[in-house]
């Protein structure tokens, strides 16, 4: 009988493979990861009183998500 581990470090320690779930518990920290996450600009709570104004607020939110790279940009249509 053999055992095939889902999580292991390759010989030499250059690569660690996580084949299961990596759970980071409250209070834990991770160091050394690149800081590539850019939060989206703040979108104020909507005070819209019409559907048209709500649409404008919603579209402003979408634009901020796209600018921050958290949503794919629109594709060009001809």
Residue pairs with C-beta under 8 A, 6 or more apart in sequence:
5 19
6 17
6 18
6 19
6 20
7 16
7 17
7 18
7 19
7 20
8 16
8 17
9 15
9 16
9 17
10 16
10 17
24 30
38 68
38 69
38 70
39 68
40 64
40 65
40 67
40 68
40 70
41 64
41 67
41 68
43 57
43 60
43 61
43 64
46 53
46 54
46 57
46 58
48 54
48 56
48 57
62 71
65 71
66 72
66 73
66 74
